[in-house]
Amino acid sequence: MQLGFIGCGNMATAMMKGIISNNIVEAKSVFGYDVLDVCRDKAKNELGINVAFGNKEVVEKADIIVLAVKPQYYEEVIKEIKDSVSDDKIIVTIAPGKTLAWLEETFGKNIKIVRTMPNTPALVGEGITAACYNEKVTEEDLNTVVDVLKGFGKCEVISESLMDVVVSVASSSPAYVFMFIEAMADAAVADGMPRAQAYEFAAQAVLGSAKMVLETGKHPGELKDMVCSPAGTTIEAVRVLEDKGMRSAVIEAMKACTRKARGM
């Protein structure tokens, strides 16, 4: 299998790194192109991939082509490559707002398309990617793409109607978590803890808590109750968070994110 990336930015690099390091696809079978020299050179030097001379060459060389450019450039890139995309190739997209119907119309022909939405924890092999697909994609095609996507984390096949929700709950949510970690660290620093140590304690607490949710199968509320002793320190902190509207703020932020994604 030959894998191609049009765009070699941070997300594409994270995807390629995971795919190659987990032996999903060998570096010699990955082709990439980016309009920026620095991105092409970084991908070649750090990952050992083949750098193509242009977008069309990536399409010609690869069986699966990932469009890893920003959404505003999709129409321009598709116009350039559409005549080079044959029926046997699979196009994988990672852009919010670009629906399967829009992609099919823009390509102007019936081709295999898998629409995905990864997130930045792919950089450390802990991403989660949502995927949906059009009618041309066979079960074998889908399984192949999912295996590739699992190279940098987990992958879930979902209905396209949920893709904009994935943007808010997974793709954008690392930013909310980073803000939470930063706020916890700031509070620890205010109470005397060194900054580097505060980040380590806060980040590890979030990592461990997330792992408990995934591995115990318990409801997050039940896990919260396990920490909240009667008249203790934790329930006092929880009381303040509820008073300040933490849950409502998170919900409203995510709903705003979803609305933005639907409008792109």
PyRosetta script that sets phi, psi and omega in degrees:
from pyrosetta import init, pose_from_sequence

init()
pose = pose_from_sequence("MQLGFIGCGNMATAMMKGIISNNIVEAKSVFGYDVLDVCRDKAKNELGINVAFGNKEVVEKADIIVLAVKPQYYEEVIKEIKDSVSDDKIIVTIAPGKTLAWLEETFGKNIKIVRTMPNTPALVGEGITAACYNEKVTEEDLNTVVDVLKGFGKCEVISESLMDVVVSVASSSPAYVFMFIEAMADAAVADGMPRAQAYEFAAQAVLGSAKMVLETGKHPGELKDMVCSPAGTTIEAVRVLEDKGMRSAVIEAMKACTRKARGM")
pose.set_psi(1, 133.1)
pose.set_omega(1, 177.2)
pose.set_phi(2, -107.2)
pose.set_psi(2, 129.8)
pose.set_omega(2, -175.8)
pose.set_phi(3, -115.6)
pose.set_psi(3, 133.7)
pose.set_omega(3, -178.3)
pose.set_phi(4, -122.8)
pose.set_psi(4, 145.3)
pose.set_omega(4, 176.6)
pose.set_phi(5, -126.3)
pose.set_psi(5, 121.1)
pose.set_omega(5, 171.1)
pose.set_phi(6, -97.9)
pose.set_psi(6, 105.0)
pose.set_omega(6, -169.9)
pose.set_phi(7, 106.7)
pose.set_psi(7, 126.0)
pose.set_omega(7, -177.9)
pose.set_phi(8, -126.9)
pose.set_psi(8, 40.7)
pose.set_omega(8, 178.5)
pose.set_phi(9, -78.4)
pose.set_psi(9, -162.0)
pose.set_omega(9, -174.5)
pose.set_phi(10, -60.7)
pose.set_psi(10, -45.9)
pose.set_omega(10, -178.6)
pose.set_phi(11, -67.2)
pose.set_psi(11, -44.9)
pose.set_omega(11, 179.0)
pose.set_phi(12, -61.3)
pose.set_psi(12, -42.2)
pose.set_omega(12, 179.4)
pose.set_phi(13, -62.9)
pose.set_psi(13, -41.8)
pose.set_omega(13, 178.1)
pose.set_phi(14, -62.3)
pose.set_psi(14, -42.9)
pose.set_omega(14, 178.8)
pose.set_phi(15, -63.0)
pose.set_psi(15, -48.2)
pose.set_omega(15, -179.1)
pose.set_phi(16, -62.4)
pose.set_psi(16, -42.4)
pose.set_omega(16, -179.0)
pose.set_phi(17, -59.1)
pose.set_psi(17, -46.5)
pose.set_omega(17, 179.5)
pose.set_phi(18, -66.1)
pose.set_psi(18, -43.4)
pose.set_omega(18, -178.5)
pose.set_phi(19, -62.1)
pose.set_psi(19, -42.7)
pose.set_omega(19, -178.2)
pose.set_phi(20, -74.2)
pose.set_psi(20, -45.3)
pose.set_omega(20, -176.8)
pose.set_phi(21, -67.1)
pose.set_psi(21, -25.8)
pose.set_omega(21, 178.4)
pose.set_phi(22, -95.3)
pose.set_psi(22, 11.4)
pose.set_omega(22, 174.4)
pose.set_phi(23, 59.7)
pose.set_psi(23, 31.1)
pose.set_omega(23, 174.9)
pose.set_phi(24, -74.7)
pose.set_psi(24, -45.7)
pose.set_omega(24, 176.4)
pose.set_phi(25, -139.5)
pose.set_psi(25, 137.4)
pose.set_omega(25, 178.3)
pose.set_phi(26, -72.6)
pose.set_psi(26, 150.7)
pose.set_omega(26, -179.2)
pose.set_phi(27, -57.5)
pose.set_psi(27, -35.7)
pose.set_omega(27, -178.5)
pose.set_phi(28, -68.2)
pose.set_psi(28, -13.6)
pose.set_omega(28, 179.3)
pose.set_phi(29, -103.0)
pose.set_psi(29, 10.2)
pose.set_omega(29, 178.9)
pose.set_phi(30, -110.1)
pose.set_psi(30, 130.1)
pose.set_omega(30, 179.0)
pose.set_phi(31, -119.7)
pose.set_psi(31, 137.6)
pose.set_omega(31, -178.9)
pose.set_phi(32, -141.5)
pose.set_psi(32, 152.7)
pose.set_omega(32, 174.5)
pose.set_phi(33, -145.3)
pose.set_psi(33, 142.8)
pose.set_omega(33, 174.8)
pose.set_phi(34, -143.9)
pose.set_psi(34, 145.7)
pose.set_omega(34, 180.0)
pose.set_phi(35, -68.0)
pose.set_psi(35, -20.5)
pose.set_omega(35, -179.7)
pose.set_phi(36, -93.7)
pose.set_psi(36, 125.6)
pose.set_omega(36, 179.5)
pose.set_phi(37, -57.0)
pose.set_psi(37, -41.0)
pose.set_omega(37, -175.6)
pose.set_phi(38, -63.0)
pose.set_psi(38, -37.0)
pose.set_omega(38, 178.7)
pose.set_phi(39, -70.9)
pose.set_psi(39, -41.6)
pose.set_omega(39, 178.0)
pose.set_phi(40, -62.7)
pose.set_psi(40, -46.5)
pose.set_omega(40, -178.0)
pose.set_phi(41, -63.9)
pose.set_psi(41, -40.2)
pose.set_omega(41, 180.0)
pose.set_phi(42, -63.5)
pose.set_psi(42, -45.2)
pose.set_omega(42, -180.0)
pose.set_phi(43, -63.4)
pose.set_psi(43, -39.9)
pose.set_omega(43, -179.8)
pose.set_phi(44, -69.7)
pose.set_psi(44, -47.1)
pose.set_omega(44, -175.0)
pose.set_phi(45, -73.0)
pose.set_psi(45, -38.4)
pose.set_omega(45, -176.8)
pose.set_phi(46, -85.9)
pose.set_psi(46, -31.3)
pose.set_omega(46, -174.1)
pose.set_phi(47, -111.7)
pose.set_psi(47, -18.5)
pose.set_omega(47, 179.4)
pose.set_phi(48, 77.0)
pose.set_psi(48, 22.0)
pose.set_omega(48, -179.7)
pose.set_phi(49, -78.8)
pose.set_psi(49, 169.4)
pose.set_omega(49, 174.1)
pose.set_phi(50, -85.7)
pose.set_psi(50, 128.0)
pose.set_omega(50, 177.1)
pose.set_phi(51, -95.3)
pose.set_psi(51, 122.6)
pose.set_omega(51, -179.5)
pose.set_phi(52, -83.0)
pose.set_psi(52, 167.8)
pose.set_omega(52, 179.2)
pose.set_phi(53, -87.1)
pose.set_psi(53, -11.5)
pose.set_omega(53, 179.8)
pose.set_phi(54, -177.6)
pose.set_psi(54, 174.7)
pose.set_omega(54, -177.8)
pose.set_phi(55, -62.5)
pose.set_psi(55, -38.4)
pose.set_omega(55, -178.4)
pose.set_phi(56, -64.4)
pose.set_psi(56, -36.8)
pose.set_omega(56, 179.2)
pose.set_phi(57, -65.7)
pose.set_psi(57, -37.3)
pose.set_omega(57, 176.9)
pose.set_phi(58, -59.0)
pose.set_psi(58, -45.4)
pose.set_omega(58, -179.4)
pose.set_phi(59, -63.7)
pose.set_psi(59, -42.4)
pose.set_omega(59, -178.4)
pose.set_phi(60, -66.3)
pose.set_psi(60, -35.7)
pose.set_omega(60, -175.7)
pose.set_phi(61, -82.7)
pose.set_psi(61, -30.4)
pose.set_omega(61, -168.3)
pose.set_phi(62, -100.6)
pose.set_psi(62, 153.3)
pose.set_omega(62, 173.4)
pose.set_phi(63, -89.8)
pose.set_psi(63, -36.3)
pose.set_omega(63, 176.5)
pose.set_phi(64, -118.7)
pose.set_psi(64, 125.6)
pose.set_omega(64, -177.4)
pose.set_phi(65, -116.8)
pose.set_psi(65, 121.0)
pose.set_omega(65, 178.7)
pose.set_phi(66, -96.5)
pose.set_psi(66, 121.6)
pose.set_omega(66, 176.2)
pose.set_phi(67, -87.7)
pose.set_psi(67, 94.5)
pose.set_omega(67, -173.9)
pose.set_phi(68, -105.9)
pose.set_psi(68, 43.2)
pose.set_omega(68, 176.3)
pose.set_phi(69, -108.4)
pose.set_psi(69, 165.6)
pose.set_omega(69, 179.9)
pose.set_phi(70, -65.8)
pose.set_psi(70, 149.7)
pose.set_omega(70, -175.3)
pose.set_phi(71, -52.4)
pose.set_psi(71, -35.2)
pose.set_omega(71, -176.9)
pose.set_phi(72, -68.4)
pose.set_psi(72, -14.3)
pose.set_omega(72, 179.7)
pose.set_phi(73, -101.2)
pose.set_psi(73, -1.7)
pose.set_omega(73, -175.8)
pose.set_phi(74, -59.6)
pose.set_psi(74, -47.4)
pose.set_omega(74, -176.4)
pose.set_phi(75, -60.9)
pose.set_psi(75, -42.8)
pose.set_omega(75, -180.0)
pose.set_phi(76, -63.9)
pose.set_psi(76, -44.8)
pose.set_omega(76, -179.0)
pose.set_phi(77, -67.5)
pose.set_psi(77, -43.2)
pose.set_omega(77, -180.0)
pose.set_phi(78, -61.9)
pose.set_psi(78, -40.7)
pose.set_omega(78, 178.1)
pose.set_phi(79, -58.9)
pose.set_psi(79, -37.4)
pose.set_omega(79, -178.6)
pose.set_phi(80, -71.4)
pose.set_psi(80, -38.4)
pose.set_omega(80, -170.3)
pose.set_phi(81, -102.3)
pose.set_psi(81, -12.3)
pose.set_omega(81, -167.6)
pose.set_phi(82, -58.9)
pose.set_psi(82, -34.6)
pose.set_omega(82, -179.6)
pose.set_phi(83, -72.9)
pose.set_psi(83, -15.8)
pose.set_omega(83, -179.5)
pose.set_phi(84, -94.3)
pose.set_psi(84, -7.8)
pose.set_omega(84, -177.8)
pose.set_phi(85, -88.2)
pose.set_psi(85, 113.1)
pose.set_omega(85, -179.9)
pose.set_phi(86, -91.6)
pose.set_psi(86, 171.5)
pose.set_omega(86, -174.7)
pose.set_phi(87, -63.3)
pose.set_psi(87, -25.7)
pose.set_omega(87, -175.0)
pose.set_phi(88, -86.8)
pose.set_psi(88, -8.3)
pose.set_omega(88, -178.7)
pose.set_phi(89, -88.6)
pose.set_psi(89, 153.2)
pose.set_omega(89, 179.5)
pose.set_phi(90, -115.7)
pose.set_psi(90, 125.1)
pose.set_omega(90, 176.1)
pose.set_phi(91, -94.9)
pose.set_psi(91, 127.7)
pose.set_omega(91, 176.9)
pose.set_phi(92, -115.3)
pose.set_psi(92, 126.1)
pose.set_omega(92, -179.9)
pose.set_phi(93, -111.2)
pose.set_psi(93, 155.2)
pose.set_omega(93, 178.9)
pose.set_phi(94, -132.3)
pose.set_psi(94, 24.1)
pose.set_omega(94, -174.7)
pose.set_phi(95, -101.6)
pose.set_psi(95, 130.0)
pose.set_omega(95, 174.8)
pose.set_phi(96, -66.6)
pose.set_psi(96, 145.8)
pose.set_omega(96, 174.3)
pose.set_phi(97, 84.2)
pose.set_psi(97, -15.6)
pose.set_omega(97, -178.7)
pose.set_phi(98, -92.2)
pose.set_psi(98, 94.8)
pose.set_omega(98, -174.1)
pose.set_phi(99, -73.3)
pose.set_psi(99, 164.8)
pose.set_omega(99, 176.4)
pose.set_phi(100, -60.0)
pose.set_psi(100, -40.4)
pose.set_omega(100, 179.7)
pose.set_phi(101, -63.1)
pose.set_psi(101, -43.8)
pose.set_omega(101, 178.5)
pose.set_phi(102, -63.3)
pose.set_psi(102, -43.1)
pose.set_omega(102, -179.2)
pose.set_phi(103, -63.2)
pose.set_psi(103, -45.2)
pose.set_omega(103, 179.7)
pose.set_phi(104, -62.3)
pose.set_psi(104, -42.4)
pose.set_omega(104, 179.8)
pose.set_phi(105, -65.7)
pose.set_psi(105, -39.3)
pose.set_omega(105, -178.0)
pose.set_phi(106, -70.9)
pose.set_psi(106, -38.3)
pose.set_omega(106, 175.2)
pose.set_phi(107, -69.8)
pose.set_psi(107, -30.3)
pose.set_omega(107, 176.5)
pose.set_phi(108, 75.4)
pose.set_psi(108, 16.4)
pose.set_omega(108, 177.3)
pose.set_phi(109, -158.6)
pose.set_psi(109, 165.1)
pose.set_omega(109, -174.5)
pose.set_phi(110, -85.1)
pose.set_psi(110, 98.3)
pose.set_omega(110, -178.9)
pose.set_phi(111, -126.3)
pose.set_psi(111, 168.5)
pose.set_omega(111, -179.7)
pose.set_phi(112, -80.0)
pose.set_psi(112, 123.3)
pose.set_omega(112, -179.2)
pose.set_phi(113, -132.6)
pose.set_psi(113, 130.0)
pose.set_omega(113, 171.2)
pose.set_phi(114, -118.0)
pose.set_psi(114, 117.0)
pose.set_omega(114, 179.0)
pose.set_phi(115, -91.9)
pose.set_psi(115, 128.7)
pose.set_omega(115, -177.7)
pose.set_phi(116, -130.5)
pose.set_psi(116, 164.0)
pose.set_omega(116, 175.3)
pose.set_phi(117, -141.6)
pose.set_psi(117, 96.8)
pose.set_omega(117, 177.4)
pose.set_phi(118, -86.8)
pose.set_psi(118, -179.7)
pose.set_omega(118, 173.8)
pose.set_phi(119, -138.4)
pose.set_psi(119, 167.1)
pose.set_omega(119, -170.7)
pose.set_phi(120, -66.9)
pose.set_psi(120, -22.7)
pose.set_omega(120, 173.4)
pose.set_phi(121, -58.8)
pose.set_psi(121, -7.0)
pose.set_omega(121, 170.6)
pose.set_phi(122, -56.7)
pose.set_psi(122, -26.4)
pose.set_omega(122, 179.3)
pose.set_phi(123, -58.5)
pose.set_psi(123, -28.0)
pose.set_omega(123, 179.9)
pose.set_phi(124, -116.7)
pose.set_psi(124, 21.1)
pose.set_omega(124, 176.6)
pose.set_phi(125, 73.7)
pose.set_psi(125, 16.8)
pose.set_omega(125, -178.4)
pose.set_phi(126, -122.3)
pose.set_psi(126, 32.3)
pose.set_omega(126, 178.3)
pose.set_phi(127, -76.4)
pose.set_psi(127, 166.5)
pose.set_omega(127, 168.0)
pose.set_phi(128, -134.3)
pose.set_psi(128, 129.7)
pose.set_omega(128, -174.9)
pose.set_phi(129, -119.8)
pose.set_psi(129, 134.0)
pose.set_omega(129, 173.2)
pose.set_phi(130, -97.0)
pose.set_psi(130, 145.7)
pose.set_omega(130, -179.7)
pose.set_phi(131, -139.9)
pose.set_psi(131, 140.6)
pose.set_omega(131, 169.6)
pose.set_phi(132, -138.7)
pose.set_psi(132, 167.3)
pose.set_omega(132, -169.2)
pose.set_phi(133, -150.6)
pose.set_psi(133, 161.7)
pose.set_omega(133, 179.2)
pose.set_phi(134, -95.1)
pose.set_psi(134, 178.3)
pose.set_omega(134, -171.0)
pose.set_phi(135, -68.7)
pose.set_psi(135, -20.3)
pose.set_omega(135, -179.6)
pose.set_phi(136, -73.6)
pose.set_psi(136, -21.5)
pose.set_omega(136, -176.5)
pose.set_phi(137, -77.4)
pose.set_psi(137, 124.0)
pose.set_omega(137, 178.7)
pose.set_phi(138, -83.6)
pose.set_psi(138, 169.0)
pose.set_omega(138, 177.2)
pose.set_phi(139, -61.3)
pose.set_psi(139, -39.1)
pose.set_omega(139, 178.4)
pose.set_phi(140, -64.7)
pose.set_psi(140, -42.3)
pose.set_omega(140, 177.1)
pose.set_phi(141, -58.7)
pose.set_psi(141, -47.9)
pose.set_omega(141, -177.6)
pose.set_phi(142, -61.5)
pose.set_psi(142, -44.5)
pose.set_omega(142, 179.9)
pose.set_phi(143, -61.5)
pose.set_psi(143, -37.7)
pose.set_omega(143, 178.3)
pose.set_phi(144, -64.3)
pose.set_psi(144, -46.2)
pose.set_omega(144, -180.0)
pose.set_phi(145, -64.5)
pose.set_psi(145, -43.5)
pose.set_omega(145, 179.5)
pose.set_phi(146, -60.9)
pose.set_psi(146, -41.2)
pose.set_omega(146, 177.6)
pose.set_phi(147, -60.6)
pose.set_psi(147, -39.2)
pose.set_omega(147, 177.7)
pose.set_phi(148, -64.9)
pose.set_psi(148, -45.0)
pose.set_omega(148, -178.5)
pose.set_phi(149, -65.8)
pose.set_psi(149, -28.8)
pose.set_omega(149, 178.1)
pose.set_phi(150, -73.2)
pose.set_psi(150, -6.1)
pose.set_omega(150, 177.6)
pose.set_phi(151, -66.2)
pose.set_psi(151, -18.2)
pose.set_omega(151, -179.7)
pose.set_phi(152, -129.5)
pose.set_psi(152, 25.2)
pose.set_omega(152, 177.1)
pose.set_phi(153, 147.6)
pose.set_psi(153, -150.6)
pose.set_omega(153, 179.1)
pose.set_phi(154, -94.9)
pose.set_psi(154, 161.4)
pose.set_omega(154, 177.1)
pose.set_phi(155, -142.4)
pose.set_psi(155, 134.3)
pose.set_omega(155, 177.8)
pose.set_phi(156, -125.0)
pose.set_psi(156, 130.7)
pose.set_omega(156, 174.1)
pose.set_phi(157, -86.3)
pose.set_psi(157, 125.7)
pose.set_omega(157, -175.3)
pose.set_phi(158, -131.4)
pose.set_psi(158, 170.7)
pose.set_omega(158, 171.4)
pose.set_phi(159, -71.6)
pose.set_psi(159, 143.1)
pose.set_omega(159, -179.9)
pose.set_phi(160, -60.6)
pose.set_psi(160, -26.8)
pose.set_omega(160, -179.5)
pose.set_phi(161, -62.3)
pose.set_psi(161, -19.3)
pose.set_omega(161, -179.8)
pose.set_phi(162, -96.2)
pose.set_psi(162, -2.3)
pose.set_omega(162, -172.6)
pose.set_phi(163, -62.9)
pose.set_psi(163, -37.7)
pose.set_omega(163, 178.7)
pose.set_phi(164, -69.5)
pose.set_psi(164, -29.0)
pose.set_omega(164, 175.5)
pose.set_phi(165, -68.4)
pose.set_psi(165, -36.9)
pose.set_omega(165, 177.6)
pose.set_phi(166, -59.7)
pose.set_psi(166, -35.9)
pose.set_omega(166, 178.5)
pose.set_phi(167, -56.3)
pose.set_psi(167, -44.9)
pose.set_omega(167, -176.6)
pose.set_phi(168, -78.7)
pose.set_psi(168, -35.8)
pose.set_omega(168, -173.8)
pose.set_phi(169, -87.8)
pose.set_psi(169, -19.3)
pose.set_omega(169, -177.0)
pose.set_phi(170, -131.1)
pose.set_psi(170, -49.7)
pose.set_omega(170, -174.0)
pose.set_phi(171, -71.7)
pose.set_psi(171, -42.2)
pose.set_omega(171, 179.6)
pose.set_phi(172, -91.2)
pose.set_psi(172, -22.3)
pose.set_omega(172, -172.4)
pose.set_phi(173, -62.6)
pose.set_psi(173, -26.7)
pose.set_omega(173, 174.6)
pose.set_phi(174, -54.4)
pose.set_psi(174, -32.0)
pose.set_omega(174, 177.8)
pose.set_phi(175, -63.6)
pose.set_psi(175, -40.0)
pose.set_omega(175, 179.0)
pose.set_phi(176, -64.9)
pose.set_psi(176, -41.3)
pose.set_omega(176, -178.7)
pose.set_phi(177, -65.9)
pose.set_psi(177, -40.3)
pose.set_omega(177, 177.8)
pose.set_phi(178, -62.0)
pose.set_psi(178, -39.0)
pose.set_omega(178, 177.6)
pose.set_phi(179, -63.9)
pose.set_psi(179, -39.9)
pose.set_omega(179, 179.0)
pose.set_phi(180, -64.2)
pose.set_psi(180, -45.2)
pose.set_omega(180, 178.2)
pose.set_phi(181, -62.3)
pose.set_psi(181, -42.9)
pose.set_omega(181, 179.9)
pose.set_phi(182, -62.9)
pose.set_psi(182, -41.9)
pose.set_omega(182, 180.0)
pose.set_phi(183, -65.5)
pose.set_psi(183, -42.1)
pose.set_omega(183, 177.9)
pose.set_phi(184, -62.6)
pose.set_psi(184, -41.7)
pose.set_omega(184, 179.6)
pose.set_phi(185, -65.7)
pose.set_psi(185, -40.8)
pose.set_omega(185, 177.8)
pose.set_phi(186, -58.5)
pose.set_psi(186, -42.7)
pose.set_omega(186, 179.8)
pose.set_phi(187, -64.8)
pose.set_psi(187, -41.2)
pose.set_omega(187, 178.7)
pose.set_phi(188, -64.3)
pose.set_psi(188, -39.4)
pose.set_omega(188, 177.3)
pose.set_phi(189, -63.9)
pose.set_psi(189, -41.1)
pose.set_omega(189, 178.9)
pose.set_phi(190, -61.5)
pose.set_psi(190, -27.2)
pose.set_omega(190, 179.2)
pose.set_phi(191, -96.0)
pose.set_psi(191, 9.8)
pose.set_omega(191, 170.5)
pose.set_phi(192, 110.3)
pose.set_psi(192, -2.9)
pose.set_omega(192, -178.4)
pose.set_phi(193, -82.8)
pose.set_psi(193, 138.5)
pose.set_omega(193, 175.9)
pose.set_phi(194, -58.6)
pose.set_psi(194, 145.3)
pose.set_omega(194, -173.2)
pose.set_phi(195, -56.2)
pose.set_psi(195, -50.4)
pose.set_omega(195, -177.0)
pose.set_phi(196, -60.8)
pose.set_psi(196, -41.3)
pose.set_omega(196, 179.9)
pose.set_phi(197, -67.7)
pose.set_psi(197, -36.7)
pose.set_omega(197, 179.0)
pose.set_phi(198, -63.1)
pose.set_psi(198, -43.1)
pose.set_omega(198, 177.9)
pose.set_phi(199, -63.4)
pose.set_psi(199, -40.0)
pose.set_omega(199, -179.1)
pose.set_phi(200, -64.9)
pose.set_psi(200, -45.3)
pose.set_omega(200, 179.4)
pose.set_phi(201, -63.6)
pose.set_psi(201, -45.3)
pose.set_omega(201, -177.5)
pose.set_phi(202, -65.9)
pose.set_psi(202, -46.0)
pose.set_omega(202, -177.8)
pose.set_phi(203, -65.4)
pose.set_psi(203, -41.6)
pose.set_omega(203, -179.9)
pose.set_phi(204, -67.2)
pose.set_psi(204, -34.9)
pose.set_omega(204, 177.3)
pose.set_phi(205, -63.6)
pose.set_psi(205, -41.4)
pose.set_omega(205, 178.3)
pose.set_phi(206, -67.4)
pose.set_psi(206, -44.3)
pose.set_omega(206, 179.3)
pose.set_phi(207, -59.6)
pose.set_psi(207, -48.4)
pose.set_omega(207, -179.4)
pose.set_phi(208, -64.8)
pose.set_psi(208, -39.0)
pose.set_omega(208, 179.3)
pose.set_phi(209, -64.5)
pose.set_psi(209, -43.2)
pose.set_omega(209, 178.5)
pose.set_phi(210, -62.9)
pose.set_psi(210, -40.2)
pose.set_omega(210, 179.5)
pose.set_phi(211, -64.6)
pose.set_psi(211, -36.4)
pose.set_omega(211, 177.2)
pose.set_phi(212, -63.0)
pose.set_psi(212, -41.0)
pose.set_omega(212, 178.0)
pose.set_phi(213, -61.7)
pose.set_psi(213, -45.5)
pose.set_omega(213, -176.1)
pose.set_phi(214, -72.1)
pose.set_psi(214, -35.7)
pose.set_omega(214, -171.9)
pose.set_phi(215, -96.1)
pose.set_psi(215, -25.9)
pose.set_omega(215, -179.5)
pose.set_phi(216, -87.7)
pose.set_psi(216, -25.0)
pose.set_omega(216, -176.9)
pose.set_phi(217, 75.8)
pose.set_psi(217, 4.7)
pose.set_omega(217, -179.8)
pose.set_phi(218, -81.0)
pose.set_psi(218, 151.7)
pose.set_omega(218, 176.2)
pose.set_phi(219, -64.1)
pose.set_psi(219, 139.6)
pose.set_omega(219, 178.4)
pose.set_phi(220, -53.6)
pose.set_psi(220, -35.6)
pose.set_omega(220, 177.9)
pose.set_phi(221, -64.4)
pose.set_psi(221, -37.6)
pose.set_omega(221, 177.9)
pose.set_phi(222, -66.3)
pose.set_psi(222, -40.7)
pose.set_omega(222, 178.6)
pose.set_phi(223, -66.1)
pose.set_psi(223, -37.4)
pose.set_omega(223, 176.1)
pose.set_phi(224, -62.1)
pose.set_psi(224, -45.0)
pose.set_omega(224, -179.0)
pose.set_phi(225, -62.4)
pose.set_psi(225, -30.5)
pose.set_omega(225, 179.4)
pose.set_phi(226, -64.7)
pose.set_psi(226, -26.6)
pose.set_omega(226, -178.8)
pose.set_phi(227, -89.2)
pose.set_psi(227, -22.6)
pose.set_omega(227, -172.9)
pose.set_phi(228, -89.3)
pose.set_psi(228, 90.3)
pose.set_omega(228, 176.6)
pose.set_phi(229, -73.1)
pose.set_psi(229, 149.6)
pose.set_omega(229, 177.8)
pose.set_phi(230, -56.2)
pose.set_psi(230, 130.6)
pose.set_omega(230, 178.7)
pose.set_phi(231, 57.1)
pose.set_psi(231, 26.1)
pose.set_omega(231, -176.4)
pose.set_phi(232, -96.9)
pose.set_psi(232, -174.8)
pose.set_omega(232, -177.0)
pose.set_phi(233, -70.4)
pose.set_psi(233, -40.9)
pose.set_omega(233, -174.6)
pose.set_phi(234, -66.4)
pose.set_psi(234, -44.3)
pose.set_omega(234, -179.0)
pose.set_phi(235, -66.0)
pose.set_psi(235, -27.7)
pose.set_omega(235, 176.0)
pose.set_phi(236, -68.5)
pose.set_psi(236, -41.6)
pose.set_omega(236, 177.0)
pose.set_phi(237, -65.1)
pose.set_psi(237, -41.5)
pose.set_omega(237, 178.6)
pose.set_phi(238, -61.7)
pose.set_psi(238, -40.8)
pose.set_omega(238, 178.9)
pose.set_phi(239, -58.0)
pose.set_psi(239, -43.5)
pose.set_omega(239, -179.5)
pose.set_phi(240, -67.2)
pose.set_psi(240, -41.9)
pose.set_omega(240, 178.5)
pose.set_phi(241, -61.7)
pose.set_psi(241, -40.2)
pose.set_omega(241, 177.2)
pose.set_phi(242, -66.1)
pose.set_psi(242, -40.7)
pose.set_omega(242, 180.0)
pose.set_phi(243, -63.6)
pose.set_psi(243, -35.3)
pose.set_omega(243, -179.0)
pose.set_phi(244, -85.2)
pose.set_psi(244, -1.8)
pose.set_omega(244, 174.6)
pose.set_phi(245, 79.3)
pose.set_psi(245, 35.4)
pose.set_omega(245, -178.0)
pose.set_phi(246, -58.0)
pose.set_psi(246, -50.5)
pose.set_omega(246, -177.7)
pose.set_phi(247, -59.7)
pose.set_psi(247, -47.2)
pose.set_omega(247, -178.5)
pose.set_phi(248, -62.3)
pose.set_psi(248, -40.6)
pose.set_omega(248, 179.8)
pose.set_phi(249, -62.3)
pose.set_psi(249, -43.2)
pose.set_omega(249, 179.6)
pose.set_phi(250, -65.3)
pose.set_psi(250, -45.2)
pose.set_omega(250, -179.3)
pose.set_phi(251, -61.9)
pose.set_psi(251, -46.2)
pose.set_omega(251, -178.7)
pose.set_phi(252, -66.3)
pose.set_psi(252, -37.8)
pose.set_omega(252, 177.6)
pose.set_phi(253, -62.8)
pose.set_psi(253, -43.5)
pose.set_omega(253, -179.2)
pose.set_phi(254, -68.5)
pose.set_psi(254, -37.6)
pose.set_omega(254, 177.8)
pose.set_phi(255, -65.8)
pose.set_psi(255, -37.4)
pose.set_omega(255, 176.4)
pose.set_phi(256, -65.1)
pose.set_psi(256, -39.1)
pose.set_omega(256, 178.2)
pose.set_phi(257, -63.3)
pose.set_psi(257, -44.7)
pose.set_omega(257, 179.2)
pose.set_phi(258, -62.5)
pose.set_psi(258, -43.2)
pose.set_omega(258, 178.4)
pose.set_phi(259, -60.7)
pose.set_psi(259, -41.7)
pose.set_omega(259, 179.3)
pose.set_phi(260, -62.8)
pose.set_psi(260, -43.2)
pose.set_omega(260, -179.9)
pose.set_phi(261, -62.4)
pose.set_psi(261, -40.7)
pose.set_omega(261, -179.3)
pose.set_phi(262, -67.2)
pose.set_psi(262, -22.9)
pose.set_omega(262, -177.8)
pose.set_phi(263, -92.8)
pose.set_psi(263, -1.5)
pose.set_omega(263, -176.6)
pose.set_phi(264, -80.9)
pose.dump_pdb("model.pdb")
